[in-house]
Amino acid sequence: MCGIVGYVGARPCEEILVAGLEKLEYRGYDSAGVAMMIPGGIEKVRAVGNLAKLKEALEVAERQGIVPAPDENGEYTGIAHTRWATNGRVTEANAHPHSDESGVVQIVLNGIVENHLDLRHQLQDEGCTFTSETDAEVVAHLIHRHFEGDLTEAVRAAYGELRGHYAIVAMHAATPGVIVGARKECPLIIGIGKDGTENFLASAIPAFMAQTRRVLTIENGEIVTLTGHDVRIETIAGEPVDRESELVDWDEEEAEKAGYDTFMMKEIHEQPEAIAETILDRMPHDDGVDLSDVGLSDEYLANVERITIVACGTSYHAGLIGRYAIGEWARVPVGMDIASEFRYSNPVIGPGDLIIGITQSGETADTLAAMRLAKEAGATVLAVTNIMGSQATRDADAVLYTRAGLEIGVAATKTFVAQVAAMYLLALRLAELRGTLSHERVVELVAEIKAIPDKMEETIEKVSEAVVEISGRHYDQSFFLFLGRHIGLPVCLEGALKLKEVSYIPSDAYAAGEMKHGPIALLDETTPVVCVATDSPILDKMLSNIEEVRARGAQTIGVATEGNPRVGEVAEETIYVPRTDWVLQPLLAIIPLQLLAYHVARLNGLNVDQPRNLAKTVTVE
C-alpha cells in the first residue's frame, strides 16, 4: 500500500515530490524518503515516521548543501516514497528509496517481491552487500547487475527475474533526466506535464493533481520510460504501446477518492490489494506459510494448548471466521469472546493460553483492556492489527500485521477482509506445525489463498450489477434478516452490521438453525431475508432453512457459489460468487453484502463514509 512519486522536468523537484507524497500519505506513513539528482550523482534522504519527519531531514540536508540540481539539459530528476511496512521493520535503513551498494541505482517499490529471499541469496553469492531487510533492495541490485547503459533494458531484465505483485520506479546516476517504471498488478499512473517540459509518475492520480490533470494509465506487464519531454510505453516484451492520454476532471476530494463517489466504494474495490499485501510475502513458496515476522516461535505455536480470540464489532466477526479456520485446519480448541464482556467475566486463563486480540486501529479500548488482563494472568498475547506503533503492538507479546492501508470510511470493509486473511494464515501455519493437514492439502490451500485477490476482483465485477438491482427493489424496507450457518454465519453478522451502520435500517443476523426459535415470527411478505448459502459441509441444512423462510412468504436473497444451481432453485433472487475452498468462501461472500449495504444507503440519500453517531476508532469503554 505504499505511495510512489516520480518527476522529470524543468522545475526543482524536491517540493514537487514532497507535495505528491502528502497526497499519498494515506497509503503509508511508517517512513518516507526521496532520491534526487545532484551534481556528481544521486543523493537520497530518508526518515522514519510521517512526512513531517522527512521534511525535517530535508531541511538538514539542505543546510549541508544537498539540493537537487539540473542536468545538462536543464532537467531535474527525482523519485519519492511513503512506506507502509510489509517486509522489514520500520527503520531508516528499511525506508525507501533503496540502492545498490554503489548508490548509482535508486528505486522505489510498492508491493511485494515473493522470491526476494532466493534472489538475495543469489546476489550475495555474487558478492552483493545488502544494507536493509527489505524485498525492495534486491530490485536495485538486479537493475545494477543488468545495466549496460540503458536503464529501460536493465529494468526490463530485472522484471523478468521477479515474482510477485509490484510497481517499480528507478533512476540511475548515468542517465540523468530519465526515470523508468514497471507495473505488475500494483497501480502506476503517468501525469503528462502541461507545457512539454515535465512529466510525473505516481501510484495514484492525487499525487500530481495540482500539476496536471492529463493522465496515462500503465497496464499490467508494461514498462514506461519518462523524460521531461517524452513518454514511451512498451510491453515487457518490448512491443511499443500507443495509448491516448485522458483528461481527469476531478476536484481535490474526488481525486482523494480516485474517481469513486465515496471512500467506502473505493475501499471495497481496494480489497483485492489489501488481501495481496497481507498474504503474499508470507507465502514465499507453494507449500506453506512464513510467519517469522510475527514474533511467536514455531515451537510455541506447535504446542499451544488453547486459543481465545477477543475483539469488538467487525473485528469480532473476523475472529469468528478465524475460529472456524483454526478449528477445521489445526484442531486447536478456540474460544471467542466479545472483548467488552471478556474483561469482566473473570476468565479462566493463564500460562499455556494464547489470547488473540483483533483490533484494526490497535487502540480499541475494550480489546486493549482484555489483552492486558490476559497478559497479567500469564497468557501469551498476540495482536492482529493494521496500525504499526499502535497501543496494541506495544501491549502484545507478538503482532500479526494486516496490511490494508489507511481506511477512511468509518464502516470497515478492506480492513475486515485483511483481518480474515491474517487469521487464515495463522490457522494454516498452526496446521503445518501440528501436522493436522497433509502436505498435499497445505499445498492446495496455499494455492487457493494466493488466488483470492484475483477472485475478489472477479467477484466485485460480476456481482455489482445484480446487487444494484436487488438494492433497488428492497431499499425502502423497514427490516432485513440475515441467515447463515457454520462459516457463513459470521458473514451474515458482518453483512447485517454493515447495513445497520450505513443505512440505519434495523437488521438482524441469526444462525439459520435458530430461526425457528423466535425470529421466524418476524417474517411476512415484505421481509427481505439474505441467506448466505455458499458451499459448506452443511449446505443441505441451509437450503432447507431457505425453503422454510420462503414458505412464510418472505423475500429470499441467496448468496451462492458459482456452479451450484441448488440455491437458485430455492431462493427468489441469487447472487453467485466464484468458487474457492469452502473455508475461504467468506472473503468472497462478504462482497455482495458490503455492496448491498452501500447501495441501500445511497438510495436512501445517506452519507456512507460518515454514518451518524459512529467513529472510526472506539477509544472509550
C-alpha positions in Angstrom: 0.0 0.0 0.0 3.0 2.3 -0.3 3.0 5.6 -2.2 5.3 6.3 -5.1 6.1 9.7 -6.8 8.5 10.4 -9.7 9.3 13.5 -11.5 11.4 14.6 -14.5 11.3 18.2 -15.7 12.4 21.8 -15.7 11.5 22.7 -12.1 13.4 21.8 -8.9 11.9 18.5 -7.9 12.1 18.4 -4.1 8.9 20.4 -3.3 7.0 18.6 -6.1 8.0 15.2 -4.8 7.1 16.0 -1.2 3.8 17.6 -2.2 3.0 14.4 -4.1 3.7 12.3 -1.1 1.4 14.4 1.0 -1.4 13.3 -1.3 -0.4 9.7 -0.9 0.3 9.5 2.8 -2.9 7.6 3.3 -1.1 4.7 1.6 1.6 4.5 4.2 3.2 6.6 6.9 5.8 4.4 8.6 8.7 6.1 6.8 9.4 8.2 3.8 12.2 9.3 1.5 13.3 11.0 -1.7 16.2 10.4 -4.1 17.3 13.4 -6.3 19.9 14.0 -8.9 22.6 16.3 -7.6 26.0 17.3 -9.1 28.0 14.2 -9.5 25.3 11.6 -8.8 22.2 10.8 -6.7 21.5 11.7 -3.1 18.7 10.2 -1.0 17.2 11.5 2.2 15.0 9.2 4.4 13.3 9.4 7.7 11.2 7.2 10.0 7.8 8.5 10.7 5.4 10.7 8.8 6.2 13.3 6.2 6.9 15.9 8.9 10.0 13.9 9.8 11.1 13.7 6.1 10.7 17.5 5.8 12.9 18.0 8.8 15.5 15.7 7.3 15.4 17.6 4.0 15.9 20.9 5.8 19.0 19.4 7.5 20.2 18.1 4.1 19.7 21.5 2.5 21.9 23.2 5.2 24.5 20.6 4.3 24.3 21.6 0.6 22.4 18.6 -0.6 19.9 20.1 -3.0 18.6 18.9 -6.4 20.5 20.1 -9.5 19.6 20.1 -13.2 21.4 18.0 -15.7 23.0 19.5 -18.9 19.6 19.7 -20.4 18.2 21.7 -17.5 16.1 18.8 -16.2 15.6 17.8 -12.6 15.1 14.1 -11.7 13.8 12.6 -8.5 11.7 9.8 -7.0 10.0 9.6 -3.6 8.2 7.0 -1.5 6.0 6.8 1.6 6.0 3.4 3.2 3.5 1.0 4.7 5.9 -1.6 6.0 5.4 -5.1 4.8 8.9 -6.6 4.6 11.3 -5.4 7.1 10.9 -3.4 10.3 10.2 0.3 10.4 13.8 1.7 10.4 15.6 4.3 8.3 17.6 1.5 6.7 14.4 -0.1 5.5 12.9 3.1 4.3 12.8 3.7 0.5 14.4 4.7 -1.8 16.8 1.7 -2.0 20.0 1.5 -3.9 22.7 -0.9 -5.0 25.9 -0.8 -2.9 27.5 1.8 -5.2 24.4 4.1 -4.9 24.2 4.7 -8.7 20.8 2.9 -8.9 17.9 4.2 -6.8 14.5 2.5 -6.7 11.1 2.8 -5.0 8.7 -0.1 -4.9 5.0 -0.6 -3.9 4.1 -4.2 -3.5 5.8 -7.5 -2.7 8.6 -9.4 -4.3 7.7 -13.0 -3.5 11.0 -14.6 -4.4 13.2 -11.9 -2.8 14.9 -14.4 -0.4 16.1 -16.6 -3.3 17.3 -13.5 -5.2 19.0 -12.1 -2.1 21.0 -15.3 -1.6 21.9 -15.5 -5.3 23.1 -11.9 -5.3 25.0 -12.3 -2.1 26.8 -15.3 -3.6 27.8 -12.9 -6.5 29.3 -10.5 -4.0 26.5 -8.0 -3.3 26.2 -6.5 0.1 22.8 -5.7 1.5 22.0 -2.9 3.9 18.3 -3.5 4.6 15.9 -6.3 5.4 13.5 -5.4 2.6 12.5 -7.2 -0.5 12.8 -3.9 -2.4 16.6 -3.7 -2.2 17.0 -6.8 -4.4 15.4 -4.9 -7.2 18.1 -2.2 -7.0 20.9 -4.8 -7.1 19.3 -6.6 -10.0 19.0 -3.4 -12.1 22.6 -2.5 -11.3 23.7 -6.0 -12.4 21.8 -5.7 -15.7 22.7 -2.1 -16.5 24.8 -1.6 -19.7 23.9 2.0 -20.4 20.2 1.6 -21.0 18.1 1.9 -17.8 14.9 0.7 -19.6 16.6 -2.5 -20.6 18.0 -3.0 -17.1 14.6 -2.7 -15.5 13.1 -5.0 -18.2 15.7 -7.6 -17.4 15.2 -7.3 -13.6 11.4 -7.5 -14.1 11.9 -10.9 -15.7 13.5 -12.3 -12.6 10.9 -11.0 -10.1 7.8 -12.9 -8.9 5.1 -11.1 -7.0 2.9 -8.0 -7.4 4.5 -4.6 -7.5 5.2 -1.3 -9.2 8.8 -0.2 -9.6 10.3 3.2 -10.4 14.0 3.5 -11.0 16.7 6.1 -11.7 20.4 5.8 -12.5 23.2 8.3 -12.0 24.4 7.6 -15.5 21.1 8.5 -17.1 20.0 11.9 -15.7 16.7 13.2 -16.9 15.2 9.6 -17.1 13.1 7.6 -14.8 11.7 4.1 -15.7 8.6 2.5 -14.2 7.2 -1.0 -14.5 3.9 -2.4 -13.3 2.8 -5.9 -12.2 -0.6 -5.6 -10.7 0.1 -2.6 -8.4 -1.1 0.8 -9.8 1.2 3.2 -11.6 -0.1 6.3 -13.4 1.7 8.9 -15.7 0.9 12.6 -15.4 1.6 14.5 -18.6 3.0 17.9 -18.0 1.2 21.0 -19.3 3.9 22.6 -21.4 6.0 19.7 -22.6 8.8 20.3 -20.1 7.9 17.9 -17.4 6.2 14.5 -16.6 5.2 12.7 -13.5 4.8 9.1 -12.3 2.8 8.0 -9.2 0.8 5.3 -7.5 -2.3 7.4 -7.7 -3.6 10.5 -9.5 -3.9 12.8 -6.5 -0.1 12.9 -6.3 0.2 15.2 -9.3 -3.3 16.7 -9.5 -2.0 20.1 -8.5 0.4 20.0 -11.5 -1.6 18.3 -14.3 -4.9 16.6 -15.0 -3.8 14.8 -18.1 -3.0 11.1 -17.3 -1.9 7.9 -18.9 -2.5 4.6 -17.1 0.2 1.9 -17.2 -1.3 -1.6 -17.5 0.0 -4.8 -16.1 3.1 -6.1 -17.8 4.1 -2.7 -19.2 7.2 -0.5 -18.7 7.4 3.3 -19.1 10.4 5.5 -19.8 9.9 9.0 -18.8 11.8 12.2 -19.6 10.8 15.8 -19.2 9.6 16.0 -22.8 8.7 12.4 -23.7 6.8 9.3 -22.5 7.4 5.9 -24.0 5.3 2.9 -23.0 6.2 -0.7 -24.0 5.2 -4.2 -23.1 7.8 -6.1 -21.1 8.4 -8.0 -24.3 9.5 -4.7 -25.9 6.5 -4.0 -28.1 5.5 -0.3 -28.3 2.2 0.7 -26.7 0.2 3.5 -28.3 -2.3 4.9 -25.8 -4.1 8.2 -25.7 -3.9 10.3 -22.6 -7.1 11.2 -20.7 -8.2 14.4 -19.0 -9.3 13.8 -15.4 -12.0 16.2 -14.5 -11.9 15.7 -10.7 -11.9 18.1 -7.8 -9.5 17.5 -5.0 -11.9 15.4 -2.9 -12.7 13.3 -5.9 -9.0 12.9 -6.5 -8.6 11.5 -3.0 -11.3 9.0 -3.8 -9.6 8.0 -7.0 -12.7 8.8 -9.0 -15.1 6.9 -6.8 -18.1 8.6 -5.4 -17.2 7.6 -1.8 -14.3 6.3 0.2 -16.4 3.3 1.1 -16.8 2.2 -2.6 -13.1 3.0 -3.2 -12.1 0.8 -0.3 -14.4 -2.0 -1.4 -12.5 -2.0 -4.7 -9.2 -1.9 -2.8 -9.9 -5.2 -1.0 -8.0 -7.4 -3.5 -4.9 -5.3 -3.0 -5.3 -5.4 0.8 -5.5 -9.2 0.7 -2.5 -9.5 -1.6 -0.4 -7.2 0.7 -1.4 -9.2 3.7 -0.7 -12.7 2.4 1.7 -12.9 -0.5 5.1 -12.3 1.1 4.0 -14.6 3.9 3.6 -17.4 1.3 7.0 -17.2 -0.4 6.7 -20.8 -1.5 3.9 -23.0 -2.7 3.9 -25.4 0.3 3.5 -23.3 3.4 3.2 -20.1 5.4 6.0 -18.0 6.8 5.0 -16.1 9.9 8.5 -15.3 11.1 7.6 -11.6 11.2 5.0 -12.2 13.9 7.3 -13.0 16.9 5.9 -16.4 18.0 8.3 -19.3 17.7 7.4 -22.4 15.8 7.9 -24.4 18.9 5.4 -22.3 20.8 2.8 -22.5 18.0 3.2 -26.2 17.7 2.4 -26.7 21.3 -0.1 -24.1 22.2 -2.9 -25.7 24.3 -5.8 -23.3 23.9 -6.6 -20.1 22.0 -9.1 -17.4 22.9 -9.9 -14.6 20.4 -11.2 -11.3 21.8 -12.4 -8.4 19.6 -15.2 -5.9 19.1 -17.6 -5.1 16.1 -16.3 -6.1 12.7 -13.1 -7.4 14.2 -15.2 -9.8 16.3 -16.7 -11.2 13.1 -13.3 -11.7 11.6 -12.3 -13.6 14.7 -15.3 -15.9 14.3 -14.2 -16.8 10.9 -10.7 -17.3 12.2 -12.1 -19.6 14.9 -13.7 -21.9 12.3 -10.5 -22.0 10.2 -8.2 -22.8 13.2 -10.6 -25.5 14.4 -11.0 -27.0 11.0 -7.4 -27.0 9.9 -5.3 -27.0 13.1 -7.7 -28.8 15.6 -6.8 -26.4 18.4 -9.5 -25.6 20.9 -10.6 -22.0 20.2 -12.8 -19.7 22.3 -14.3 -16.5 21.1 -15.5 -13.6 23.2 -16.6 -10.0 22.8 -13.8 -8.0 24.4 -16.1 -5.8 26.5 -17.6 -9.0 28.0 -14.4 -11.0 28.4 -12.7 -8.4 30.5 -15.5 -8.6 33.1 -16.1 -12.4 33.0 -13.2 -13.4 35.3 -11.9 -15.6 32.5 -10.1 -18.9 33.3 -6.8 -18.2 31.5 -3.1 -18.5 32.3 0.2 -19.8 31.1 -0.3 -22.1 28.1 -3.1 -19.9 26.7 -2.8 -17.8 23.5 -5.0 -14.8 23.5 -5.5 -13.1 20.2 -6.7 -9.5 20.3 -8.0 -8.3 16.9 -8.3 -4.5 16.5 -8.0 -2.6 13.3 -6.8 0.6 14.9 -4.8 -1.1 17.7 -6.5 1.4 20.0 -9.9 -0.2 20.7 -10.3 0.4 24.5 -12.1 -2.8 25.4 -9.8 -5.0 23.3 -6.7 -3.4 24.8 -8.1 -4.0 28.3 -8.9 -7.6 27.5 -5.3 -8.1 26.2 -3.8 -6.6 29.3 -6.0 -8.8 31.6 -4.8 -11.8 29.7 -1.1 -10.8 29.9 -1.4 -10.2 33.7 -2.8 -13.7 34.0 0.3 -15.1 32.4 -1.1 -15.8 28.9 0.7 -15.1 25.7 -0.9 -12.2 23.8 -1.0 -11.8 20.0 -2.3 -8.6 18.5 -3.8 -8.7 15.0 -3.8 -5.0 13.8 -3.5 -2.7 10.9 -1.5 0.1 12.5 2.2 0.0 13.3 3.1 1.6 16.6 -0.4 1.4 18.0 -1.0 0.6 21.6 -1.9 -3.0 20.8 1.5 -3.5 19.3 3.2 -2.2 22.5 1.0 -4.3 24.8 1.2 -7.6 23.0 3.9 -10.2 23.1 3.7 -10.7 19.3 2.0 -8.9 16.4 0.4 -10.2 13.2 0.0 -7.1 11.0 -2.7 -6.7 8.4 -1.7 -4.5 5.5 -4.9 -3.0 4.4 -3.6 0.6 4.2 -5.4 3.6 5.6 -9.2 3.1 5.7 -11.1 6.4 5.7 -14.6 5.2 5.5 -16.0 4.6 9.0 -17.7 1.3 8.1 -14.8 -1.3 7.8 -14.5 -3.1 4.5 -10.9 -3.7 3.4 -9.6 -3.9 7.0 -12.2 -6.7 7.7 -11.0 -8.9 4.8 -7.4 -8.3 5.7 -8.1 -9.5 9.3 -9.8 -12.6 7.9 -6.8 -13.3 5.6 -4.4 -12.9 8.5 -6.4 -15.4 10.6 -6.3 -17.8 7.7 -2.5 -17.5 7.6 -2.3 -18.2 11.3 -4.7 -21.2 11.1 -2.7 -22.7 8.2 0.6 -22.2 9.9 -0.7 -23.9 13.1 -1.9 -26.8 11.0 1.5 -27.1 9.3 3.4 -27.2 12.6 1.0 -29.5 14.3 0.7 -32.0 11.4 -3.1 -31.8 11.2 -3.2 -31.4 7.4 -1.4 -33.4 4.8 1.3 -31.8 2.7 -0.9 -32.1 -0.3 -3.8 -30.3 1.5 -1.4 -27.5 2.6 -0.2 -27.0 -1.0 -3.8 -26.9 -2.2 -4.8 -24.3 0.4 -1.8 -22.1 -0.3 -2.7 -22.1 -4.0 -6.4 -21.2 -3.1 -5.4 -18.4 -0.7 -3.0 -16.9 -3.3 -5.8 -16.9 -5.9 -8.2 -15.0 -3.6 -7.1 -11.4 -4.7 -8.0 -12.2 -8.3 -11.2 -13.9 -7.3 -12.2 -10.9 -5.2 -11.7 -8.6 -8.3 -13.8 -11.0 -10.3 -16.5 -11.0 -7.6 -16.7 -7.2 -7.5 -17.0 -7.1 -11.2 -19.6 -9.9 -11.5 -22.0 -9.1 -8.6 -22.1 -5.4 -8.8 -25.0 -5.1 -11.3 -27.1 -7.7 -9.6 -26.6 -6.1 -6.2 -27.7 -2.7 -7.6 -30.9 -4.3 -9.0 -31.7 -6.1 -5.7 -31.0 -2.9 -3.7 -33.4 -1.0 -5.9 -36.2 -3.5 -5.1 -35.6 -3.6 -1.3 -34.0 -0.3 -0.2 -37.3 1.1 1.3 -38.0 -1.9 3.5 -38.0 -1.4 7.3 -36.2 -4.6 8.3 -33.7 -7.1 6.9 -33.0 -10.5 8.3 -29.6 -12.3 7.5 -29.4 -16.1 7.9 -26.3 -18.3 7.7 -24.9 -21.5 9.1 -21.4 -22.6 10.1 -18.8 -20.4 8.5 -21.5 -18.5 6.7 -22.9 -17.1 10.0 -20.0 -14.6 10.6 -20.5 -13.3 7.1 -24.2 -12.7 7.9 -23.3 -11.0 11.1 -20.9 -8.7 9.3 -23.4 -8.0 6.5 -26.1 -7.1 8.9 -23.7 -4.8 10.8 -22.8 -3.0 7.5 -26.4 -2.5 6.7 -27.1 -1.0 10.2 -24.1 1.2 10.1 -24.6 2.9 6.8 -28.4 2.7 6.1 -29.8 2.9 9.6 -32.2 0.1 8.7 -32.8 -2.3 11.5 -31.4 -5.8 10.7 -30.6 -9.0 12.5 -28.4 -11.9 11.7 -29.1 -15.4 13.0 -27.8 -18.9 12.8 -30.4 -20.3 10.4 -31.0 -23.3 12.6 -32.1 -21.0 15.3 -34.7 -19.2 13.1 -37.5 -21.4 14.3 -36.7 -20.5 17.9 -38.1 -17.0 17.6 -37.0 -14.9 14.5 -39.4 -16.7 12.2 -42.2 -14.6 13.9 -40.8 -11.5 12.2 -41.3 -12.8 8.7 -44.0 -11.6 6.3 -44.2 -10.9 2.6 -42.3 -7.6 3.0 -39.3 -9.0 4.8 -36.0 -9.4 2.7 -34.1 -12.3 4.1 -30.5 -12.5 2.9 -29.2 -16.1 3.0 -25.5 -16.9 2.8 -25.5 -20.4 1.2 -22.1 -20.8 -0.2 -20.6 -24.3 -0.3 -20.0 -25.9 3.1 -20.4 -29.2 4.8 -23.9 -28.3 5.8 -25.3 -26.7 2.7 -28.2 -29.1 2.6 -29.3 -27.8 6.0 -29.1 -24.2 4.8 -31.2 -25.0 1.8 -33.9 -26.4 4.0 -33.8 -23.2 6.1 -34.3 -21.1 3.0 -37.3 -23.2 2.0 -38.8 -22.7 5.4 -38.4 -18.9 5.1 -39.9 -18.8 1.7 -42.9 -20.9 2.9 -43.7 -18.0 5.2 -43.8 -15.6 2.2 -40.6 -13.7 2.9 -38.4 -12.4 0.1 -35.3 -14.6 -0.1 -32.0 -13.4 -1.5 -29.3 -16.1 -1.7 -25.6 -15.7 -1.9 -24.2 -18.9 -3.5 -21.1 -20.5 -5.1 -20.9 -20.5 -8.8 -21.7 -23.8 -10.4 -24.1 -24.8 -7.7 -27.7 -24.2 -9.0 -29.4 -25.6 -5.9 -29.6 -22.2 -4.1 -31.1 -20.6 -7.1 -33.8 -23.3 -7.1 -35.0 -22.3 -3.6 -34.2 -18.6 -3.3 -36.1 -15.9 -5.3 -33.0 -13.9 -6.1 -29.5 -15.3 -6.1 -26.1 -13.7 -6.3 -23.2 -16.0 -7.3 -19.6 -15.7 -6.2 -16.6 -17.5 -7.6 -15.7 -21.0 -6.3 -12.9 -21.4 -3.8 -12.3 -23.7 -0.8 -15.3 -23.6 1.4 -13.3 -22.3 4.4 -12.2 -19.3 2.3 -15.6 -18.6 0.9 -16.3 -15.7 3.4 -13.8 -13.5 1.7 -15.9 -13.6 -1.5 -19.4 -13.9 0.1 -19.0 -10.7 2.1 -18.6 -8.5 -1.0 -22.2 -8.6 -2.2 -23.3 -7.9 1.4 -21.0 -4.8 1.6 -22.3 -3.6 -1.8 -25.9 -4.2 -0.7 -25.4 -2.1 2.4 -23.7 0.6 0.3 -26.4 0.8 -2.4 -29.4 0.7 0.0 -27.8 3.5 1.9 -27.1 5.6 -1.2 -30.6 5.0 -2.5 -31.8 6.5 0.8 -29.6 9.5 0.3 -27.2 8.8 3.2 -23.5 9.6 3.8 -21.9 6.2 3.8 -18.4 7.5 4.7 -19.5 9.2 7.9 -22.5 7.4 9.4 -24.2 9.2 12.2 -23.1 8.5 15.8 -20.1 6.4 14.7 -16.3 6.9 14.9 -13.5 5.0 13.2 -11.7 4.2 16.4 -13.5 3.4 19.7 -11.1 4.6 22.4 -13.7 4.7 25.2 -15.4 1.9 27.1 
